[in-house]
Amino acid sequence: MANPLRTYRILVVDADIELAQVLKAMLREMGFSDVHLTRSGKDAINLMQTMSFDFIITEWATQQLDGIGMLEFVRRNPNSPNPTIPIIMLTARDSLSDKVMGLDAGADDYVIKPFAVQELLARVKSLLRRPR
């Protein structure tokens, strides 16, 4: 039986490219095969204008435009390439005010580092089940 996760295109945004590579490897282990990486929220928006992604996983701390700025652009800017794309904020910022700010900016889910791979997979699958 074919793995349905292989068909999804994921964008990972994280200034720490080594950690992004680890996350990419984890996503591949989960069954996702089309994973793209960028360090910058600005580059993520540019990529979204040239490629179609099924969801985004972003760190708060990204270059040029942080994760919050990227979320706000994607959700609220009339030039956003996909204002309804599922987005998970994956960050070490764990204060209540940070979580609220991330969700208010437009994150569909907020996952704290370090995280369990099984939890991230369950959250991703949950987002993919939601109609857009």
Buried (B, 14 or more C-beta within 10 A) or exposed (E): EEEEBEEBBBBBBBBEEEBBBEBBEBBBEBEBEBBBBBBBBBBBBEBBEEEEBBBBBBBBBBBBBBBBBBBBBBBEEEEBBBBEBBBBBBBEBEEEEBBEBBBEBBBBBBBBEEBEEEEBBEBBEEBBEEEE
